[in-house]
Amino acid sequence: MNLVKGLAFAAAVVAGAWTGVGCSGSEVASAKETGGNVITGKVENAAGAKVELRDLRGTAFVTVAEATVGPDGTFTLQPESGLPYDYHQLIFNERFPLVVIMDSTMAVHIEAKLPEMGYVTGAKFSEDGPSAHLAMYYEKALPLQDSLRMTINKAKALGDPEGEYARAIGTLQLQANAWCNDFVQMHPTSDAILGVLEHLNATTEAALFEKILLTTESSLGSTAYHNALRSQFEAIKASASPSAGNAGGAPGAGGAVGASGNAAPDIVMRSPSGELLKLSDLRGKVVLIDFWASWCGPCRRENPTVVRAYEKYKAKGFEVFSVSLDSDKTRWMNAIAQDGLVWPNHVSDLGGWRNAAAGAYGVTSIPATFLLDRDGKVVGTNLRGPALEARLAELLR
């Protein structure tokens, strides 16, 4: 589920500098008095916001508790009594996510401030545990992650494989690996280190990747998040073995998981209206899985090509299954309307680059596409323009 191959971050945090405490004693006590199974918080700029706790189940986030932030910025969430110990997503107004590591025996108190956009960084937790450690990691990691992603997209858009952007990408990647390694050294036994694997190159850092999986096996080994990362790692190892042949697929589009000839992993995710859509329900049709986002310029420029292909071949059994890496629902819906994406299969978990389906397919940059035959097997990746139409004509004779 890594975002960009080779991504990691510069070590700029001194061990011991994070206390994880940002709330008054009375606020912490009020949470603990419940005996667990509660999240309380005080969040600036959030009055009236909807706050949800989401649990990753398969490849989709499911809301297990929700509340409204009060005028003073406070909220209380009561999750399901059977909430398993795992990485869970806390999200405000379906736009601003924050990760909490907990189960139904725990009481968690959070203090934070909603940003203008993106992930909630700088959150303070009532106890110095894995949630606080992960918040510290993300506070440094995510801004640099955004810089690397934007630099890669600029390089692709401008066709600059060996120039200024390539050098900048290399520098950021070196810094990134250093931060991943340093954070693990700072918190070698914390369950927060599992989050590092989203940004760690599983090929060049295979030993550390596997060490983290083994370290967190006893506490998180049965969880959806751990299983997804383990599956990705096993697939990458298999594709790198001498007997695997050329199973790597196109850069930025899936590696072994989405390689040609493989069965496409199912995607189960919500539409803009909240309907649960399944990729497997389209079995029997030729399907283009299109990973995109409203903020992605190259994606938006490619959309007219996809629209033309859909209009030309839909009557013959062609469908598009669009997976958005947006975190802002309104912008996602507006882009669908503006670009005339008239097919019915639009899904997103509003997790941005942490989209569960993108992780399952190993998507590291967008646009990224996977063409499936009627049996649900991948028969092409990153097909564009005439190449896509030629393949569709062959499959839909």
TORKOL-4160 file (C-alpha; in steps of 0.2 Angstrom, whole numbers, padded with zeros to 4 digits, m for minus):
397
<pt num="1" X="0000" Y="0000" Z="0000"/>
<pt num="2" X="0015" Y="0012" Z="m0002"/>
<pt num="3" X="0011" Y="0029" Z="m0010"/>
<pt num="4" X="0027" Y="0031" Z="m0021"/>
<pt num="5" X="0040" Y="0018" Z="m0023"/>
<pt num="6" X="0056" Y="0023" Z="m0013"/>
<pt num="7" X="0046" Y="0036" Z="m0003"/>
<pt num="8" X="0052" Y="0039" Z="0015"/>
<pt num="9" X="0056" Y="0055" Z="0024"/>
<pt num="10" X="0070" Y="0066" Z="0032"/>
<pt num="11" X="0074" Y="0063" Z="0050"/>
<pt num="12" X="0070" Y="0080" Z="0058"/>
<pt num="13" X="0062" Y="0075" Z="0075"/>
<pt num="14" X="0073" Y="0072" Z="0090"/>
<pt num="15" X="0069" Y="0057" Z="0101"/>
<pt num="16" X="0060" Y="0061" Z="0116"/>
<pt num="17" X="0054" Y="0078" Z="0110"/>
<pt num="18" X="0036" Y="0072" Z="0108"/>
<pt num="19" X="0026" Y="0071" Z="0124"/>
<pt num="20" X="0009" Y="0067" Z="0116"/>
<pt num="21" X="0000" Y="0077" Z="0130"/>
<pt num="22" X="m0011" Y="0092" Z="0124"/>
<pt num="23" X="m0026" Y="0091" Z="0135"/>
<pt num="24" X="m0031" Y="0096" Z="0153"/>
<pt num="25" X="m0031" Y="0083" Z="0167"/>
<pt num="26" X="m0050" Y="0085" Z="0168"/>
<pt num="27" X="m0053" Y="0081" Z="0150"/>
<pt num="28" X="m0042" Y="0066" Z="0151"/>
<pt num="29" X="m0051" Y="0060" Z="0166"/>
<pt num="30" X="m0068" Y="0062" Z="0158"/>
<pt num="31" X="m0063" Y="0050" Z="0144"/>
<pt num="32" X="m0055" Y="0037" Z="0156"/>
<pt num="33" X="m0070" Y="0037" Z="0168"/>
<pt num="34" X="m0080" Y="0028" Z="0154"/>
<pt num="35" X="m0068" Y="0013" Z="0156"/>
<pt num="36" X="m0065" Y="0013" Z="0137"/>
<pt num="37" X="m0074" Y="0013" Z="0120"/>
<pt num="38" X="m0074" Y="0031" Z="0118"/>
<pt num="39" X="m0065" Y="0045" Z="0109"/>
<pt num="40" X="m0067" Y="0063" Z="0115"/>
<pt num="41" X="m0059" Y="0078" Z="0108"/>
<pt num="42" X="m0057" Y="0097" Z="0106"/>
<pt num="43" X="m0054" Y="0103" Z="0088"/>
<pt num="44" X="m0051" Y="0121" Z="0083"/>
<pt num="45" X="m0060" Y="0127" Z="0067"/>
<pt num="46" X="m0072" Y="0112" Z="0068"/>
<pt num="47" X="m0088" Y="0118" Z="0076"/>
<pt num="48" X="m0103" Y="0110" Z="0068"/>
<pt num="49" X="m0093" Y="0098" Z="0058"/>
<pt num="50" X="m0098" Y="0079" Z="0056"/>
<pt num="51" X="m0085" Y="0068" Z="0064"/>
<pt num="52" X="m0084" Y="0049" Z="0059"/>
<pt num="53" X="m0074" Y="0034" Z="0065"/>
<pt num="54" X="m0071" Y="0022" Z="0050"/>
<pt num="55" X="m0065" Y="0004" Z="0051"/>
<pt num="56" X="m0056" Y="m0003" Z="0036"/>
<pt num="57" X="m0065" Y="m0019" Z="0031"/>
<pt num="58" X="m0058" Y="m0028" Z="0015"/>
<pt num="59" X="m0055" Y="m0013" Z="0004"/>
<pt num="60" X="m0069" Y="m0001" Z="0010"/>
<pt num="61" X="m0070" Y="0010" Z="0025"/>
<pt num="62" X="m0086" Y="0007" Z="0036"/>
<pt num="63" X="m0092" Y="0020" Z="0048"/>
<pt num="64" X="m0094" Y="0013" Z="0065"/>
<pt num="65" X="m0098" Y="0029" Z="0075"/>
<pt num="66" X="m0102" Y="0047" Z="0071"/>
<pt num="67" X="m0106" Y="0063" Z="0080"/>
<pt num="68" X="m0107" Y="0082" Z="0078"/>
<pt num="69" X="m0093" Y="0094" Z="0084"/>
<pt num="70" X="m0101" Y="0106" Z="0097"/>
<pt num="71" X="m0099" Y="0125" Z="0096"/>
<pt num="72" X="m0084" Y="0124" Z="0108"/>
<pt num="73" X="m0075" Y="0112" Z="0097"/>
<pt num="74" X="m0078" Y="0097" Z="0108"/>
<pt num="75" X="m0085" Y="0080" Z="0103"/>
<pt num="76" X="m0088" Y="0062" Z="0109"/>
<pt num="77" X="m0088" Y="0047" Z="0099"/>
<pt num="78" X="m0095" Y="0030" Z="0105"/>
<pt num="79" X="m0088" Y="0016" Z="0093"/>
<pt num="80" X="m0095" Y="m0001" Z="0092"/>
<pt num="81" X="m0093" Y="m0012" Z="0107"/>
<pt num="82" X="m0083" Y="m0024" Z="0097"/>
<pt num="83" X="m0071" Y="m0012" Z="0089"/>
<pt num="84" X="m0055" Y="m0022" Z="0085"/>
<pt num="85" X="m0038" Y="m0016" Z="0089"/>
<pt num="86" X="m0032" Y="m0009" Z="0072"/>
<pt num="87" X="m0028" Y="0007" Z="0063"/>
<pt num="88" X="m0045" Y="0017" Z="0061"/>
<pt num="89" X="m0049" Y="0033" Z="0052"/>
<pt num="90" X="m0056" Y="0048" Z="0061"/>
<pt num="91" X="m0062" Y="0060" Z="0048"/>
<pt num="92" X="m0070" Y="0077" Z="0049"/>
<pt num="93" X="m0083" Y="0083" Z="0036"/>
<pt num="94" X="m0078" Y="0068" Z="0025"/>
<pt num="95" X="m0062" Y="0079" Z="0021"/>
<pt num="96" X="m0050" Y="0079" Z="0035"/>
<pt num="97" X="m0043" Y="0062" Z="0041"/>
<pt num="98" X="m0033" Y="0057" Z="0056"/>
<pt num="99" X="m0028" Y="0039" Z="0061"/>
<pt num="100" X="m0031" Y="0032" Z="0078"/>
<pt num="101" X="m0024" Y="0016" Z="0084"/>
<pt num="102" X="m0036" Y="0008" Z="0097"/>
<pt num="103" X="m0049" Y="m0005" Z="0101"/>
<pt num="104" X="m0065" Y="m0005" Z="0111"/>
<pt num="105" X="m0056" Y="m0006" Z="0128"/>
<pt num="106" X="m0048" Y="0011" Z="0126"/>
<pt num="107" X="m0052" Y="0029" Z="0130"/>
<pt num="108" X="m0044" Y="0041" Z="0118"/>
<pt num="109" X="m0044" Y="0060" Z="0119"/>
<pt num="110" X="m0037" Y="0071" Z="0105"/>
<pt num="111" X="m0034" Y="0089" Z="0103"/>
<pt num="112" X="m0031" Y="0096" Z="0085"/>
<pt num="113" X="m0034" Y="0110" Z="0073"/>
<pt num="114" X="m0042" Y="0107" Z="0056"/>
<pt num="115" X="m0031" Y="0112" Z="0042"/>
<pt num="116" X="m0037" Y="0122" Z="0026"/>
<pt num="117" X="m0035" Y="0105" Z="0017"/>
<pt num="118" X="m0028" Y="0088" Z="0019"/>
<pt num="119" X="m0023" Y="0077" Z="0033"/>
<pt num="120" X="m0025" Y="0083" Z="0051"/>
<pt num="121" X="m0007" Y="0085" Z="0057"/>
<pt num="122" X="m0001" Y="0091" Z="0074"/>
<pt num="123" X="m0014" Y="0081" Z="0084"/>
<pt num="124" X="m0010" Y="0079" Z="0102"/>
<pt num="125" X="m0016" Y="0063" Z="0111"/>
<pt num="126" X="m0019" Y="0061" Z="0130"/>
<pt num="127" X="m0007" Y="0046" Z="0131"/>
<pt num="128" X="0010" Y="0043" Z="0123"/>
<pt num="129" X="0005" Y="0028" Z="0114"/>
<pt num="130" X="0005" Y="0022" Z="0096"/>
<pt num="131" X="m0008" Y="0035" Z="0090"/>
<pt num="132" X="0003" Y="0049" Z="0097"/>
<pt num="133" X="0019" Y="0041" Z="0089"/>
<pt num="134" X="0010" Y="0040" Z="0072"/>
<pt num="135" X="0004" Y="0058" Z="0073"/>
<pt num="136" X="0022" Y="0063" Z="0076"/>
<pt num="137" X="0027" Y="0052" Z="0061"/>
<pt num="138" X="0014" Y="0060" Z="0049"/>
<pt num="139" X="0017" Y="0078" Z="0055"/>
<pt num="140" X="0034" Y="0077" Z="0046"/>
<pt num="141" X="0030" Y="0064" Z="0033"/>
<pt num="142" X="0015" Y="0070" Z="0025"/>
<pt num="143" X="0020" Y="0088" Z="0019"/>
<pt num="144" X="0036" Y="0080" Z="0012"/>
<pt num="145" X="0025" Y="0066" Z="0004"/>
<pt num="146" X="0015" Y="0079" Z="m0004"/>
<pt num="147" X="0030" Y="0088" Z="m0011"/>
<pt num="148" X="0037" Y="0072" Z="m0018"/>
<pt num="149" X="0020" Y="0068" Z="m0026"/>
<pt num="150" X="0018" Y="0085" Z="m0034"/>
<pt num="151" X="0036" Y="0085" Z="m0041"/>
<pt num="152" X="0034" Y="0068" Z="m0049"/>
<pt num="153" X="0017" Y="0073" Z="m0057"/>
<pt num="154" X="0026" Y="0089" Z="m0064"/>
<pt num="155" X="0040" Y="0079" Z="m0071"/>
<pt num="156" X="0028" Y="0067" Z="m0080"/>
<pt num="157" X="0018" Y="0082" Z="m0086"/>
<pt num="158" X="0033" Y="0091" Z="m0093"/>
<pt num="159" X="0043" Y="0076" Z="m0099"/>
<pt num="160" X="0058" Y="0079" Z="m0089"/>
<pt num="161" X="0065" Y="0062" Z="m0085"/>
<pt num="162" X="0083" Y="0068" Z="m0083"/>
<pt num="163" X="0082" Y="0086" Z="m0078"/>
<pt num="164" X="0078" Y="0097" Z="m0064"/>
<pt num="165" X="0063" Y="0088" Z="m0057"/>
<pt num="166" X="0072" Y="0071" Z="m0058"/>
<pt num="167" X="0086" Y="0077" Z="m0047"/>
<pt num="168" X="0073" Y="0085" Z="m0035"/>
<pt num="169" X="0064" Y="0068" Z="m0034"/>
<pt num="170" X="0080" Y="0059" Z="m0030"/>
<pt num="171" X="0084" Y="0070" Z="m0016"/>
<pt num="172" X="0067" Y="0069" Z="m0009"/>
<pt num="173" X="0067" Y="0050" Z="m0010"/>
<pt num="174" X="0084" Y="0049" Z="m0001"/>
<pt num="175" X="0077" Y="0060" Z="0013"/>
<pt num="176" X="0062" Y="0050" Z="0013"/>
<pt num="177" X="0071" Y="0033" Z="0016"/>
<pt num="178" X="0081" Y="0041" Z="0030"/>
<pt num="179" X="0065" Y="0047" Z="0040"/>
<pt num="180" X="0057" Y="0030" Z="0038"/>
<pt num="181" X="0072" Y="0021" Z="0045"/>
<pt num="182" X="0075" Y="0034" Z="0059"/>
<pt num="183" X="0057" Y="0034" Z="0065"/>
<pt num="184" X="0058" Y="0015" Z="0066"/>
<pt num="185" X="0074" Y="0016" Z="0077"/>
<pt num="186" X="0065" Y="0029" Z="0088"/>
<pt num="187" X="0050" Y="0018" Z="0091"/>
<pt num="188" X="0055" Y="0000" Z="0087"/>
<pt num="189" X="0041" Y="m0008" Z="0097"/>
<pt num="190" X="0027" Y="0004" Z="0094"/>
<pt num="191" X="0013" Y="m0002" Z="0083"/>
<pt num="192" X="0014" Y="0015" Z="0074"/>
<pt num="193" X="0029" Y="0008" Z="0064"/>
<pt num="194" X="0016" Y="m0001" Z="0053"/>
<pt num="195" X="0011" Y="0015" Z="0046"/>
<pt num="196" X="0029" Y="0018" Z="0039"/>
<pt num="197" X="0026" Y="0004" Z="0026"/>
<pt num="198" X="0014" Y="0015" Z="0016"/>
<pt num="199" X="0029" Y="0025" Z="0011"/>
<pt num="200" X="0043" Y="0012" Z="0011"/>
<pt num="201" X="0050" Y="0004" Z="m0004"/>
<pt num="202" X="0047" Y="m0014" Z="m0002"/>
<pt num="203" X="0060" Y="m0019" Z="m0015"/>
<pt num="204" X="0075" Y="m0009" Z="m0009"/>
<pt num="205" X="0070" Y="m0009" Z="0009"/>
<pt num="206" X="0064" Y="m0027" Z="0010"/>
<pt num="207" X="0073" Y="m0032" Z="0026"/>
<pt num="208" X="0066" Y="m0017" Z="0035"/>
<pt num="209" X="0049" Y="m0020" Z="0027"/>
<pt num="210" X="0048" Y="m0038" Z="0033"/>
<pt num="211" X="0055" Y="m0034" Z="0050"/>
<pt num="212" X="0041" Y="m0021" Z="0053"/>
<pt num="213" X="0028" Y="m0034" Z="0048"/>
<pt num="214" X="0035" Y="m0047" Z="0060"/>
<pt num="215" X="0037" Y="m0035" Z="0074"/>
<pt num="216" X="0018" Y="m0030" Z="0073"/>
<pt num="217" X="0012" Y="m0048" Z="0069"/>
<pt num="218" X="0007" Y="m0052" Z="0087"/>
<pt num="219" X="m0004" Y="m0036" Z="0089"/>
<pt num="220" X="m0010" Y="m0032" Z="0072"/>
<pt num="221" X="m0007" Y="m0048" Z="0061"/>
<pt num="222" X="m0026" Y="m0052" Z="0060"/>
<pt num="223" X="m0031" Y="m0034" Z="0055"/>
<pt num="224" X="m0036" Y="m0029" Z="0037"/>
<pt num="225" X="m0022" Y="m0016" Z="0036"/>
<pt num="226" X="m0008" Y="m0028" Z="0041"/>
<pt num="227" X="m0015" Y="m0041" Z="0029"/>
<pt num="228" X="m0016" Y="m0029" Z="0015"/>
<pt num="229" X="0002" Y="m0024" Z="0018"/>
<pt num="230" X="0008" Y="m0042" Z="0020"/>
<pt num="231" X="m0001" Y="m0046" Z="0003"/>
<pt num="232" X="0008" Y="m0032" Z="m0006"/>
<pt num="233" X="0025" Y="m0037" Z="0001"/>
<pt num="234" X="0022" Y="m0056" Z="m0004"/>
<pt num="235" X="0017" Y="m0050" Z="m0021"/>
<pt num="236" X="0032" Y="m0039" Z="m0024"/>
<pt num="237" X="0044" Y="m0053" Z="m0018"/>
<pt num="238" X="0035" Y="m0066" Z="m0030"/>
<pt num="239" X="0037" Y="m0054" Z="m0044"/>
<pt num="240" X="0056" Y="m0051" Z="m0040"/>
<pt num="241" X="0060" Y="m0070" Z="m0040"/>
<pt num="242" X="0069" Y="m0077" Z="m0055"/>
<pt num="243" X="0054" Y="m0089" Z="m0058"/>
<pt num="244" X="0041" Y="m0074" Z="m0059"/>
<pt num="245" X="0046" Y="m0068" Z="m0076"/>
<pt num="246" X="0040" Y="m0051" Z="m0081"/>
<pt num="247" X="0026" Y="m0049" Z="m0069"/>
<pt num="248" X="0030" Y="m0031" Z="m0064"/>
<pt num="249" X="0018" Y="m0022" Z="m0074"/>
<pt num="250" X="0019" Y="m0004" Z="m0079"/>
<pt num="251" X="0028" Y="0009" Z="m0067"/>
<pt num="252" X="0015" Y="0017" Z="m0056"/>
<pt num="253" X="0001" Y="0004" Z="m0060"/>
<pt num="254" X="0000" Y="m0010" Z="m0049"/>
<pt num="255" X="0016" Y="m0021" Z="m0050"/>
<pt num="256" X="0013" Y="m0040" Z="m0048"/>
<pt num="257" X="m0005" Y="m0037" Z="m0040"/>
<pt num="258" X="m0012" Y="m0029" Z="m0056"/>
<pt num="259" X="0000" Y="m0037" Z="m0069"/>
<pt num="260" X="m0007" Y="m0043" Z="m0085"/>
<pt num="261" X="m0014" Y="m0061" Z="m0084"/>
<pt num="262" X="m0019" Y="m0059" Z="m0065"/>
<pt num="263" X="m0036" Y="m0059" Z="m0058"/>
<pt num="264" X="m0040" Y="m0041" Z="m0053"/>
<pt num="265" X="m0043" Y="m0039" Z="m0034"/>
<pt num="266" X="m0061" Y="m0035" Z="m0030"/>
<pt num="267" X="m0065" Y="m0017" Z="m0025"/>
<pt num="268" X="m0079" Y="m0013" Z="m0014"/>
<pt num="269" X="m0082" Y="0005" Z="m0010"/>
<pt num="270" X="m0095" Y="0019" Z="m0009"/>
<pt num="271" X="m0101" Y="0030" Z="m0023"/>
<pt num="272" X="m0104" Y="0049" Z="m0020"/>
<pt num="273" X="m0122" Y="0045" Z="m0015"/>
<pt num="274" X="m0116" Y="0032" Z="m0002"/>
<pt num="275" X="m0121" Y="0017" Z="m0012"/>
<pt num="276" X="m0109" Y="0002" Z="m0010"/>
<pt num="277" X="m0102" Y="m0003" Z="m0027"/>
<pt num="278" X="m0092" Y="m0019" Z="m0031"/>
<pt num="279" X="m0080" Y="m0021" Z="m0046"/>
<pt num="280" X="m0085" Y="m0040" Z="m0046"/>
<pt num="281" X="m0103" Y="m0035" Z="m0050"/>
<pt num="282" X="m0097" Y="m0030" Z="m0068"/>
<pt num="283" X="m0090" Y="m0048" Z="m0071"/>
<pt num="284" X="m0095" Y="m0052" Z="m0089"/>
<pt num="285" X="m0091" Y="m0035" Z="m0096"/>
<pt num="286" X="m0074" Y="m0027" Z="m0102"/>
<pt num="287" X="m0070" Y="m0015" Z="m0088"/>
<pt num="288" X="m0057" Y="m0001" Z="m0087"/>
<pt num="289" X="m0052" Y="0003" Z="m0069"/>
<pt num="290" X="m0047" Y="0021" Z="m0069"/>
<pt num="291" X="m0038" Y="0028" Z="m0054"/>
<pt num="292" X="m0039" Y="0047" Z="m0054"/>
<pt num="293" X="m0043" Y="0063" Z="m0044"/>
<pt num="294" X="m0050" Y="0080" Z="m0046"/>
<pt num="295" X="m0034" Y="0088" Z="m0042"/>
<pt num="296" X="m0024" Y="0078" Z="m0055"/>
<pt num="297" X="m0021" Y="0088" Z="m0070"/>
<pt num="298" X="m0015" Y="0074" Z="m0081"/>
<pt num="299" X="m0030" Y="0064" Z="m0076"/>
<pt num="300" X="m0042" Y="0078" Z="m0081"/>
<pt num="301" X="m0033" Y="0079" Z="m0097"/>
<pt num="302" X="m0035" Y="0061" Z="m0100"/>
<pt num="303" X="m0054" Y="0060" Z="m0096"/>
<pt num="304" X="m0060" Y="0066" Z="m0113"/>
<pt num="305" X="m0051" Y="0050" Z="m0120"/>
<pt num="306" X="m0060" Y="0039" Z="m0108"/>
<pt num="307" X="m0077" Y="0047" Z="m0111"/>
<pt num="308" X="m0075" Y="0044" Z="m0130"/>
<pt num="309" X="m0070" Y="0026" Z="m0128"/>
<pt num="310" X="m0085" Y="0024" Z="m0116"/>
<pt num="311" X="m0097" Y="0031" Z="m0128"/>
<pt num="312" X="m0090" Y="0021" Z="m0143"/>
<pt num="313" X="m0090" Y="0004" Z="m0134"/>
<pt num="314" X="m0103" Y="0004" Z="m0120"/>
<pt num="315" X="m0116" Y="m0004" Z="m0131"/>
<pt num="316" X="m0104" Y="m0018" Z="m0134"/>
<pt num="317" X="m0101" Y="m0022" Z="m0115"/>
<pt num="318" X="m0088" Y="m0009" Z="m0110"/>
<pt num="319" X="m0089" Y="m0001" Z="m0093"/>
<pt num="320" X="m0078" Y="0011" Z="m0083"/>
<pt num="321" X="m0075" Y="0009" Z="m0064"/>
<pt num="322" X="m0068" Y="0025" Z="m0058"/>
<pt num="323" X="m0058" Y="0026" Z="m0042"/>
<pt num="324" X="m0055" Y="0043" Z="m0035"/>
<pt num="325" X="m0040" Y="0047" Z="m0024"/>
<pt num="326" X="m0049" Y="0063" Z="m0018"/>
<pt num="327" X="m0052" Y="0068" Z="0000"/>
<pt num="328" X="m0065" Y="0081" Z="m0004"/>
<pt num="329" X="m0082" Y="0074" Z="m0009"/>
<pt num="330" X="m0088" Y="0091" Z="m0016"/>
<pt num="331" X="m0073" Y="0093" Z="m0028"/>
<pt num="332" X="m0074" Y="0075" Z="m0033"/>
<pt num="333" X="m0092" Y="0076" Z="m0038"/>
<pt num="334" X="m0089" Y="0093" Z="m0046"/>
<pt num="335" X="m0075" Y="0085" Z="m0057"/>
<pt num="336" X="m0087" Y="0071" Z="m0062"/>
<pt num="337" X="m0100" Y="0083" Z="m0068"/>
<pt num="338" X="m0087" Y="0095" Z="m0076"/>
<pt num="339" X="m0078" Y="0082" Z="m0086"/>
<pt num="340" X="m0095" Y="0073" Z="m0091"/>
<pt num="341" X="m0090" Y="0056" Z="m0084"/>
<pt num="342" X="m0107" Y="0049" Z="m0087"/>
<pt num="343" X="m0104" Y="0031" Z="m0082"/>
<pt num="344" X="m0112" Y="0025" Z="m0065"/>
<pt num="345" X="m0097" Y="0017" Z="m0057"/>
<pt num="346" X="m0088" Y="0031" Z="m0047"/>
<pt num="347" X="m0081" Y="0026" Z="m0030"/>
<pt num="348" X="m0069" Y="0033" Z="m0017"/>
<pt num="349" X="m0066" Y="0031" Z="0002"/>
<pt num="350" X="m0060" Y="0049" Z="0002"/>
<pt num="351" X="m0044" Y="0043" Z="0009"/>
<pt num="352" X="m0033" Y="0053" Z="m0003"/>
<pt num="353" X="m0017" Y="0044" Z="m0007"/>
<pt num="354" X="m0022" Y="0031" Z="0007"/>
<pt num="355" X="m0036" Y="0025" Z="m0004"/>
<pt num="356" X="m0038" Y="0006" Z="0000"/>
<pt num="357" X="m0041" Y="0001" Z="m0018"/>
<pt num="358" X="m0025" Y="0010" Z="m0024"/>
<pt num="359" X="m0015" Y="0002" Z="m0010"/>
<pt num="360" X="m0022" Y="m0015" Z="m0016"/>
<pt num="361" X="m0017" Y="m0012" Z="m0034"/>
<pt num="362" X="0000" Y="m0004" Z="m0029"/>
<pt num="363" X="m0005" Y="0012" Z="m0038"/>
<pt num="364" X="0010" Y="0024" Z="m0035"/>
<pt num="365" X="0005" Y="0038" Z="m0047"/>
<pt num="366" X="m0010" Y="0043" Z="m0057"/>
<pt num="367" X="m0018" Y="0042" Z="m0069"/>
<pt num="368" X="m0017" Y="0023" Z="m0068"/>
<pt num="369" X="m0028" Y="0011" Z="m0077"/>
<pt num="370" X="m0031" Y="m0007" Z="m0078"/>
<pt num="371" X="m0041" Y="m0015" Z="m0092"/>
<pt num="372" X="m0050" Y="m0031" Z="m0087"/>
<pt num="373" X="m0057" Y="m0044" Z="m0099"/>
<pt num="374" X="m0075" Y="m0052" Z="m0096"/>
<pt num="375" X="m0067" Y="m0065" Z="m0084"/>
<pt num="376" X="m0060" Y="m0051" Z="m0073"/>
<pt num="377" X="m0042" Y="m0053" Z="m0078"/>
<pt num="378" X="m0030" Y="m0039" Z="m0081"/>
<pt num="379" X="m0026" Y="m0038" Z="m0100"/>
<pt num="380" X="m0018" Y="m0021" Z="m0100"/>
<pt num="381" X="m0011" Y="m0007" Z="m0090"/>
<pt num="382" X="m0010" Y="0012" Z="m0093"/>
<pt num="383" X="m0017" Y="0011" Z="m0110"/>
<pt num="384" X="m0020" Y="0028" Z="m0118"/>
<pt num="385" X="m0029" Y="0035" Z="m0133"/>
<pt num="386" X="m0027" Y="0024" Z="m0149"/>
<pt num="387" X="m0019" Y="0010" Z="m0139"/>
<pt num="388" X="m0035" Y="0009" Z="m0128"/>
<pt num="389" X="m0047" Y="0009" Z="m0142"/>
<pt num="390" X="m0037" Y="m0004" Z="m0152"/>
<pt num="391" X="m0037" Y="m0016" Z="m0137"/>
<pt num="392" X="m0056" Y="m0013" Z="m0134"/>
<pt num="393" X="m0060" Y="m0016" Z="m0152"/>
<pt num="394" X="m0050" Y="m0033" Z="m0151"/>
<pt num="395" X="m0059" Y="m0038" Z="m0135"/>
<pt num="396" X="m0077" Y="m0032" Z="m0140"/>
<pt num="397" X="m0078" Y="m0040" Z="m0158"/>
